[in-house]
Structure formats: structure tokens, C-alpha cells
Amino acid sequence: MMNILVGKFVLEANENVPKLCDLENVELKFGKDMFDVLQLGDYINDKALNLNTALKGELPGAFIPFLYEMNVDPSFIKFEDALTFKNGLVDFMGMNVYNRFYVTDYSEGETEVFHNNKGARSKMKEGIRIKNMYETTDDPNTKRNLWGREIYPRCMYNTLMEIKNKYRDLPVYITENGHGMYEDADENGYVVDDARIEMMQGYIDYMFKAMEDGCDVRGYYAWSSMDLYSWVHGYEKRYGLVRVDFDNDNKRIPKKSYYWFKDLIEKYQKENS
């Protein structure tokens, strides 16, 4: 059995600004396959390359012409590689799903990825700018967390349907989805994390909708089971369904979200047994 794990984003055009990013024209200019290549990264999207080769067994059709355009010698690509790709299709895939890229026309500046690593101490919003092509913008109807990331549950549905319709209908596991927060525990260490429950319930509801529409989703893994160390935020940003008291021998106390998730799983099992 072979699998692939990716962090997946869906590109959506902003319809709330006068000057729209015309995604159809981007596709016409560069070709559908090239649009996949350009969609998420600097100028070459490694995820699109991974998905084409792992799920379809081929490189994007416009990849080699694009290399020539960028003055890159494509001779490193061998004919026998194509046979390897065809024989190496994965049996299932895992996806970390959180948000989309909500885009408008490029305004100015170099290609750049924006991250907010300071949380509430910064007004930076997560996003990306691709020079001469597009940049992310705000949807006034969508919330963001304190780290500037959009909370857009429908991206779960859009992402799953894109995999099914655009690449292959294969088993998929949601290997990561959850909500980071600042948290305050009561005197017993209990945390009422309603924002986490609201966020995760929205994404799970859209996952169920995708399943109803034919997506073969085999599992959902919450990020995360308990509070853990963040390589950027240390122990300040909490992710878990279970609180870890790092100052009291790492004592573990289930949060409100723990009991909500437990009940959700039990209900699903009863209804689908």
C-alpha cells in the first residue's frame, strides 16, 4: 500500500472587489495543467506536481514548456520516469485541510508568503502574493483566527470534491484539522473551548456533505489530541482536545471539546453501524 500526505489549498476568486482576479483567463493563458503548477507556490507548485504524479501517474502536461520558459534545462526528466510514475500510483491519500487562498488581482510587490507568528500581538494576515499574477485578499464574511488565518469550513468540501473530480476517486483521510487558541483554564484545569468546537464542527459537517456527494473519506484526525509544543509558539498556543498542565507534572484534563468529539464519534458509529 502506498499513500501521499499533502497540505491542500483551494484557490477562489474574490467577487467582492471591483477588479476581479479572472481565474479562467489564468487557465487560458497558461493552460489547465500549468494553472495547477502555478496555483499554490512561488512559480512551481510542488503539491500539484506531487498530486499529478502520485494520483494520475504523469507530470502536468505544460510542465516541460514551462521549464523552457523559465530557462531551466528539462533534460533531468527521463522517459523511463514516466513508466515509474504510471506504476507508482498511490492507494490512498492524506490531507491536512484548514483554509483556502481567496485571491484578487496582483497589485504590486515581489512574490511572498505571509505568516503571522505573533498571534494577537500582530495584525498580519496569512496569505500569499504571486508577482504579476494574483494575491490573497479579505472576505468580509469570513472569520480569521488570532494568527490571521481564515476560518472557512466550506474549503473542506471544495478540497475533497476537487480531488475526486480533478484527479482520482480514491480513499482519503483528513490527517489534520483543528483550531489553535489562547486558553484560560478554571481552578480545576477545565477549559471551555467553544470556538474550537464551532470551527471543527463546521469543517466536519462539510466533510460529511462531501461524503454524501460521493467522496470516499475513510477517516478524520483532530489536531490535536492534547496540547503540544509548537515550534513557533512554544506552549502558548493550545491545540489539544485535552489540556496539558505543563506546570503541574504535565497533568492532563479533558476540555469541553474532548467530550463533544467523543459524543460526535459515538453518534456517527451508531448511525452507520
KEKE-3310 file (N, C-alpha, C; in steps of 0.2 Angstrom, whole numbers, plus 5000, padded with zeros to 4 digits):
npx = (5004:5003:5004:5000:5004:4997:4997:4983:4976:4963:4960:4951:4942:4940:4925:4921:4927:4931:4940:4942:4951:4953:4952:4949:4955:4968:4969:4967:4978:4989:4986:4977:4984:4996:4990:4988:5001:5005:4997:4999:5012:5028:5033:5032:5022:5024:5015:5005:5013:5016:5003:4999:5008:5007:4994:4989:4999:5007:5017:5012:5005:5010:5022:5035:5037:5035:5047:5056:5052:5056:5069:5076:5084:5077:5082:5084:5073:5068:5063:5060:5056:5043:5036:5039:5031:5018:5017:5018:5006:4997:4988:4980:4976:4982:4976:4979:4969:4964:4962:4958:4965:4960:4958:4963:4967:4984:4993:5005:5023:5035:5035:5028:5026:5014:5015:5008:5016:5015:5003:4990:4997:5000:4994:4995:4990:4987:4993:4997:5007:5009:5019:5014:5003:4993:4985:4982:4967:4954:4939:4925:4915:4920:4927:4943:4956:4966:4979:4978:4973:4961:4945:4937:4925:4919:4929:4934:4924:4926:4939:4940:4930:4937:4948:4942:4935:4945:4957:4958:4946:4948:4952:4952:4960:4957:4970:4974:4966:4960:4960:4969:4972:4972:4971:4961:4961:4950:4949:4950:4957:4949:4944:4934:4931:4924:4925:4934:4926:4915:4922:4928:4917:4910:4919:4919:4905:4905:4914:4906:4896:4903:4905:4893:4891:4898:4912:4926:4929:4939:4943:4945:4956:4959:4968:4974:4976:4980:4987:5002:5019:5023:5033:5035:5027:5029:5023:5012:5002:4987:4982:4975:4962:4963:4969:4985:4994:5007:5014:5012:5017:5013:5000:4984:4969:4953:4946:4931:4929:4934:4924:4914:4919:4920:4907:4902:4909:4904:4890:4891:4895:4885:4875:4879:4883)
npy = (4994:5011:5028:5046:5062:5078:5095:5104:5117:5127:5137:5152:5165:5182:5190:5201:5213:5227:5225:5210:5195:5185:5169:5160:5166:5165:5152:5150:5157:5150:5137:5123:5113:5120:5129:5122:5120:5133:5136:5137:5139:5147:5149:5137:5124:5113:5104:5102:5096:5084:5078:5076:5067:5057:5053:5053:5048:5055:5069:5086:5092:5104:5106:5104:5113:5125:5125:5127:5140:5146:5146:5134:5119:5105:5092:5083:5076:5060:5048:5036:5039:5042:5029:5024:5033:5029:5016:5019:5023:5030:5022:5027:5044:5056:5072:5087:5099:5116:5129:5141:5149:5165:5175:5190:5202:5204:5217:5225:5222:5209:5191:5183:5175:5176:5176:5175:5175:5180:5180:5187:5198:5204:5211:5205:5196:5179:5174:5175:5181:5181:5187:5197:5190:5185:5189:5186:5191:5199:5191:5199:5192:5181:5174:5176:5168:5172:5172:5176:5168:5162:5156:5145:5134:5128:5125:5113:5104:5109:5105:5091:5087:5092:5084:5072:5074:5080:5074:5059:5046:5041:5033:5044:5052:5063:5070:5080:5093:5106:5118:5131:5140:5154:5150:5149:5141:5135:5134:5121:5116:5115:5118:5128:5127:5133:5140:5132:5120:5125:5128:5116:5108:5114:5111:5097:5095:5099:5090:5078:5081:5081:5067:5062:5066:5058:5057:5047:5046:5041:5043:5055:5065:5074:5089:5094:5078:5081:5096:5102:5105:5119:5123:5137:5144:5139:5134:5142:5143:5134:5118:5106:5093:5089:5096:5100:5102:5110:5115:5108:5094:5089:5086:5080:5086:5083:5094:5104:5102:5089:5080:5084:5079:5066:5062:5065:5056:5044:5045:5045:5032:5024:5028:5023:5010)
npz = (5000:4996:5000:5000:5008:5010:5012:5008:4998:4991:4977:4976:4968:4972:4974:4978:4976:4965:4954:4947:4950:4937:4936:4925:4914:4918:4917:4903:4898:4903:4902:4907:4915:4918:4926:4937:4941:4944:4954:4969:4974:4973:4959:4954:4959:4971:4976:4967:4957:4964:4966:4953:4948:4958:4959:4946:4939:4930:4924:4925:4910:4904:4910:4906:4894:4902:4910:4900:4897:4909:4907:4912:4911:4905:4904:4914:4917:4913:4901:4905:4918:4917:4916:4928:4936:4931:4936:4950:4957:4970:4984:4993:5000:5011:5019:5025:5030:5031:5026:5012:4998:4995:4982:4973:4960:4956:4964:4968:4972:4977:4974:4988:5004:5017:5035:5051:5065:5078:5083:5093:5095:5083:5068:5056:5042:5036:5020:5003:4989:4972:4961:4947:4945:4955:4971:4989:4997:5008:5013:5018:5025:5031:5045:5054:5063:5078:5073:5060:5051:5039:5043:5036:5033:5022:5013:5016:5009:4996:4993:4995:4985:4974:4973:4970:4958:4949:4950:4955:4960:4975:4991:5005:5019:5031:5038:5046:5055:5064:5078:5084:5099:5112:5129:5144:5159:5171:5190:5191:5181:5169:5153:5143:5127:5116:5104:5097:5095:5088:5076:5072:5070:5060:5049:5049:5046:5033:5028:5029:5020:5008:5008:5007:4994:4987:4989:4995:5010:5023:5036:5050:5058:5072:5075:5089:5099:5111:5120:5114:5110:5100:5087:5083:5092:5105:5120:5121:5112:5111:5106:5108:5112:5124:5139:5144:5158:5160:5170:5181:5183:5170:5170:5163:5157:5151:5139:5135:5122:5120:5126:5117:5105:5107:5109:5096:5088:5094:5091:5077:5074:5079:5070:5058:5059)
capx = (5000:5006:5000:5003:5001:4998:4993:4979:4973:4959:4960:4945:4942:4936:4920:4918:4931:4929:4944:4942:4956:4950:4955:4948:4960:4974:4970:4968:4985:4995:4984:4974:4989:5000:4987:4989:5008:5006:4992:5000:5018:5032:5030:5031:5018:5026:5009:5002:5017:5015:4997:4998:5012:5005:4987:4987:5004:5010:5018:5007:5007:5013:5027:5042:5037:5036:5054:5060:5051:5060:5077:5078:5085:5072:5085:5084:5067:5070:5057:5059:5052:5035:5034:5039:5025:5012:5017:5018:5000:4996:4982:4975:4980:4980:4976:4979:4964:4962:4959:4958:4968:4955:4963:4961:4972:4990:4994:5012:5027:5038:5032:5029:5021:5014:5013:5008:5019:5015:4996:4986:5002:5001:4988:4997:4985:4990:4991:5002:5007:5012:5021:5011:4998:4987:4987:4976:4963:4950:4932:4922:4910:4924:4931:4950:4959:4971:4985:4977:4971:4954:4941:4932:4924:4917:4935:4934:4920:4929:4945:4938:4927:4942:4952:4938:4933:4950:4962:4956:4942:4952:4951:4955:4960:4959:4975:4975:4961:4959:4960:4974:4969:4974:4966:4961:4958:4947:4953:4951:4961:4945:4944:4928:4934:4918:4927:4937:4920:4912:4927:4929:4910:4909:4923:4916:4899:4906:4916:4900:4892:4907:4904:4886:4891:4902:4919:4927:4933:4939:4944:4946:4960:4959:4974:4977:4973:4982:4991:5009:5024:5023:5040:5035:5023:5030:5017:5007:4996:4985:4979:4973:4956:4965:4973:4991:4996:5014:5017:5010:5018:5010:4993:4980:4962:4949:4942:4924:4929:4935:4918:4910:4922:4918:4900:4901:4911:4899:4884:4892:4896:4878:4871:4882:4885)
capy = (5000:5017:5034:5053:5066:5084:5101:5106:5123:5128:5144:5155:5172:5187:5193:5207:5219:5230:5222:5203:5190:5181:5163:5157:5169:5162:5145:5150:5159:5145:5130:5120:5109:5125:5133:5118:5121:5139:5138:5137:5141:5153:5148:5130:5121:5106:5100:5100:5091:5078:5076:5074:5061:5052:5051:5052:5044:5059:5076:5091:5092:5110:5107:5105:5120:5130:5125:5131:5147:5149:5144:5128:5113:5099:5085:5079:5072:5055:5045:5030:5041:5041:5022:5024:5036:5025:5010:5020:5027:5028:5018:5032:5050:5060:5079:5092:5104:5122:5136:5142:5156:5169:5179:5195:5203:5207:5224:5227:5219:5203:5185:5182:5171:5180:5172:5179:5171:5183:5180:5193:5204:5207:5212:5202:5191:5174:5175:5174:5186:5179:5193:5198:5185:5186:5190:5185:5197:5198:5190:5202:5187:5175:5175:5174:5167:5177:5171:5179:5163:5162:5150:5144:5127:5125:5123:5105:5101:5110:5102:5084:5087:5094:5078:5067:5076:5083:5069:5052:5045:5036:5034:5050:5053:5070:5068:5086:5098:5108:5125:5134:5145:5155:5147:5150:5136:5137:5132:5113:5115:5113:5123:5129:5130:5133:5142:5126:5116:5128:5128:5109:5106:5117:5108:5090:5095:5099:5083:5074:5083:5078:5060:5061:5068:5053:5056:5041:5048:5035:5045:5062:5065:5080:5091:5088:5075:5085:5101:5100:5110:5122:5126:5144:5147:5136:5131:5147:5142:5127:5114:5100:5092:5088:5101:5098:5107:5110:5117:5103:5087:5088:5083:5080:5087:5084:5100:5103:5099:5082:5077:5085:5075:5059:5061:5065:5049:5038:5046:5043:5025:5021:5029:5020:5003)
capz = (5000:4995:5001:5000:5013:5007:5014:5002:4997:4985:4975:4974:4966:4976:4970:4982:4974:4958:4949:4949:4948:4932:4936:4919:4910:4920:4914:4896:4896:4904:4901:4913:4919:4920:4931:4943:4943:4947:4959:4976:4976:4971:4952:4953:4964:4972:4978:4960:4954:4968:4965:4946:4948:4963:4958:4939:4936:4925:4926:4922:4903:4902:4914:4902:4891:4907:4912:4895:4898:4914:4906:4915:4906:4907:4902:4920:4916:4909:4898:4910:4924:4916:4917:4935:4938:4930:4941:4957:4959:4977:4985:4997:5002:5017:5018:5030:5027:5035:5023:5005:4996:4992:4978:4968:4955:4958:4964:4967:4976:4975:4977:4995:5008:5023:5041:5057:5070:5084:5086:5095:5095:5077:5064:5050:5040:5032:5013:4998:4983:4966:4957:4941:4944:4960:4978:4993:5000:5013:5013:5024:5028:5034:5051:5055:5070:5080:5069:5054:5046:5038:5046:5030:5033:5015:5009:5017:5004:4990:4993:4994:4978:4969:4972:4967:4951:4945:4950:4955:4966:4979:4998:5008:5026:5034:5043:5051:5055:5071:5080:5089:5103:5118:5133:5151:5162:5178:5195:5191:5174:5164:5148:5139:5121:5111:5097:5094:5094:5082:5070:5069:5068:5053:5044:5049:5043:5026:5026:5028:5014:5003:5008:5004:4986:4983:4991:4999:5015:5027:5042:5051:5063:5075:5078:5091:5104:5118:5119:5112:5108:5094:5085:5083:5098:5111:5124:5122:5108:5113:5100:5110:5115:5131:5142:5147:5163:5159:5176:5186:5181:5164:5171:5158:5159:5145:5138:5133:5115:5121:5126:5111:5100:5109:5108:5089:5086:5096:5087:5070:5074:5080:5064:5052:5061)
cpx = (5004:5001:5004:5000:5002:4994:4989:4975:4968:4959:4953:4945:4938:4931:4917:4923:4930:4933:4945:4949:4952:4954:4954:4953:4967:4975:4971:4975:4990:4993:4982:4980:4994:4997:4988:4996:5009:5002:4994:5007:5021:5030:5029:5028:5020:5020:5006:5006:5016:5009:4996:5002:5009:4998:4985:4993:5008:5012:5013:5010:5011:5020:5034:5042:5038:5043:5058:5059:5055:5067:5080:5078:5081:5076:5085:5078:5068:5063:5055:5055:5045:5033:5034:5033:5019:5012:5017:5012:4999:4989:4977:4979:4977:4980:4975:4975:4963:4959:4960:4963:4962:4958:4959:4967:4978:4991:5001:5016:5030:5034:5033:5024:5021:5011:5013:5010:5019:5007:4993:4991:5003:4995:4990:4992:4989:4988:4997:5001:5011:5013:5018:5005:4992:4990:4981:4973:4958:4943:4929:4917:4913:4928:4939:4952:4964:4978:4984:4975:4964:4951:4936:4930:4922:4924:4936:4930:4924:4935:4944:4935:4932:4947:4948:4937:4939:4956:4960:4951:4945:4950:4955:4955:4961:4964:4976:4969:4960:4960:4965:4971:4973:4969:4967:4958:4955:4951:4954:4955:4956:4944:4937:4930:4929:4920:4930:4931:4917:4916:4927:4922:4909:4913:4921:4910:4900:4910:4911:4896:4896:4906:4898:4886:4896:4910:4921:4932:4933:4941:4946:4950:4961:4966:4972:4974:4974:4986:4999:5013:5024:5030:5040:5032:5025:5024:5011:5001:4994:4981:4974:4965:4957:4970:4979:4994:5004:5018:5016:5010:5015:5003:4989:4973:4958:4946:4935:4924:4931:4929:4913:4912:4920:4911:4898:4903:4906:4892:4885:4892:4889:4874:4873:4885:4880)
cpy = (5006:5023:5040:5057:5073:5089:5104:5113:5123:5136:5147:5162:5176:5190:5199:5214:5221:5226:5215:5200:5185:5174:5159:5160:5166:5155:5145:5152:5154:5138:5127:5117:5115:5129:5129:5119:5127:5141:5140:5140:5147:5153:5141:5127:5114:5101:5097:5095:5084:5075:5073:5067:5055:5049:5050:5048:5048:5066:5080:5092:5098:5111:5108:5111:5126:5130:5128:5138:5150:5148:5139:5122:5107:5092:5081:5074:5066:5051:5039:5032:5041:5034:5021:5027:5032:5019:5012:5024:5025:5025:5023:5038:5053:5068:5083:5098:5110:5127:5136:5148:5160:5175:5185:5197:5206:5214:5227:5222:5212:5197:5184:5179:5175:5175:5177:5174:5174:5183:5186:5199:5207:5207:5208:5196:5186:5175:5174:5179:5182:5185:5192:5193:5186:5187:5188:5191:5194:5196:5193:5197:5181:5177:5173:5172:5172:5177:5173:5174:5162:5155:5149:5137:5124:5123:5115:5102:5102:5106:5094:5083:5088:5087:5073:5068:5078:5078:5062:5051:5039:5037:5040:5050:5060:5069:5074:5091:5100:5116:5127:5140:5147:5153:5149:5145:5138:5134:5124:5111:5114:5119:5123:5132:5129:5135:5136:5121:5118:5127:5121:5106:5108:5113:5100:5090:5095:5093:5078:5075:5080:5071:5058:5062:5063:5052:5051:5043:5043:5037:5052:5062:5073:5082:5096:5084:5079:5091:5099:5106:5113:5125:5133:5147:5144:5133:5136:5146:5135:5124:5109:5099:5090:5093:5098:5103:5106:5112:5113:5096:5085:5084:5085:5081:5088:5091:5099:5100:5092:5078:5078:5080:5068:5057:5061:5058:5044:5039:5043:5035:5021:5022:5025:5013:4998)
cpz = (5000:4997:5000:5004:5010:5011:5008:5003:4991:4984:4973:4973:4970:4972:4973:4981:4967:4953:4951:4947:4943:4932:4929:4914:4912:4917:4907:4894:4897:4903:4907:4918:4922:4926:4938:4945:4947:4953:4966:4978:4973:4963:4950:4959:4965:4973:4971:4957:4957:4966:4958:4946:4952:4962:4951:4936:4930:4927:4922:4914:4901:4906:4911:4898:4896:4909:4906:4895:4903:4914:4910:4911:4909:4906:4908:4921:4911:4907:4903:4916:4923:4917:4925:4939:4937:4935:4948:4959:4966:4978:4989:4998:5008:5016:5024:5028:5033:5032:5015:5004:4992:4989:4974:4964:4959:4958:4963:4972:4973:4977:4984:4999:5015:5029:5046:5063:5077:5087:5087:5095:5088:5073:5057:5048:5035:5025:5009:4992:4978:4961:4950:4940:4949:4967:4982:4995:5005:5011:5019:5028:5031:5040:5050:5062:5072:5077:5062:5049:5045:5041:5041:5029:5026:5011:5010:5011:4997:4988:4991:4987:4973:4967:4968:4959:4946:4945:4949:4961:4970:4987:5001:5015:5027:5040:5048:5050:5062:5072:5085:5093:5109:5123:5140:5154:5169:5184:5195:5184:5168:5159:5144:5132:5115:5104:5093:5091:5088:5076:5067:5067:5061:5048:5043:5045:5035:5023:5025:5022:5008:5002:5005:4996:4983:4985:4996:5005:5021:5034:5043:5058:5066:5077:5083:5097:5111:5116:5118:5111:5101:5092:5084:5090:5105:5114:5124:5118:5109:5107:5102:5112:5122:5133:5145:5152:5163:5166:5182:5184:5175:5165:5165:5160:5153:5145:5136:5126:5115:5121:5120:5106:5101:5108:5100:5086:5088:5092:5080:5069:5075:5074:5058:5054:5057)
residu = (MET:MET:ASN:ILE:LEU:VAL:GLY:LYS:PHE:VAL:LEU:GLU:ALA:ASN:GLU:ASN:VAL:PRO:LYS:LEU:CYS:ASP:LEU:GLU:ASN:VAL:GLU:LEU:LYS:PHE:GLY:LYS:ASP:MET:PHE:ASP:VAL:LEU:GLN:LEU:GLY:ASP:TYR:ILE:ASN:ASP:LYS:ALA:LEU:ASN:LEU:ASN:THR:ALA:LEU:LYS:GLY:GLU:LEU:PRO:GLY:ALA:PHE:ILE:PRO:PHE:LEU:TYR:GLU:MET:ASN:VAL:ASP:PRO:SER:PHE:ILE:LYS:PHE:GLU:ASP:ALA:LEU:THR:PHE:LYS:ASN:GLY:LEU:VAL:ASP:PHE:MET:GLY:MET:ASN:VAL:TYR:ASN:ARG:PHE:TYR:VAL:THR:ASP:TYR:SER:GLU:GLY:GLU:THR:GLU:VAL:PHE:HIS:ASN:ASN:LYS:GLY:ALA:ARG:SER:LYS:MET:LYS:GLU:GLY:ILE:ARG:ILE:LYS:ASN:MET:TYR:GLU:THR:THR:ASP:ASP:PRO:ASN:THR:LYS:ARG:ASN:LEU:TRP:GLY:ARG:GLU:ILE:TYR:PRO:ARG:CYS:MET:TYR:ASN:THR:LEU:MET:GLU:ILE:LYS:ASN:LYS:TYR:ARG:ASP:LEU:PRO:VAL:TYR:ILE:THR:GLU:ASN:GLY:HIS:GLY:MET:TYR:GLU:ASP:ALA:ASP:GLU:ASN:GLY:TYR:VAL:VAL:ASP:ASP:ALA:ARG:ILE:GLU:MET:MET:GLN:GLY:TYR:ILE:ASP:TYR:MET:PHE:LYS:ALA:MET:GLU:ASP:GLY:CYS:ASP:VAL:ARG:GLY:TYR:TYR:ALA:TRP:SER:SER:MET:ASP:LEU:TYR:SER:TRP:VAL:HIS:GLY:TYR:GLU:LYS:ARG:TYR:GLY:LEU:VAL:ARG:VAL:ASP:PHE:ASP:ASN:ASP:ASN:LYS:ARG:ILE:PRO:LYS:LYS:SER:TYR:TYR:TRP:PHE:LYS:ASP:LEU:ILE:GLU:LYS:TYR:GLN:LYS:GLU:ASN:SER)
# end
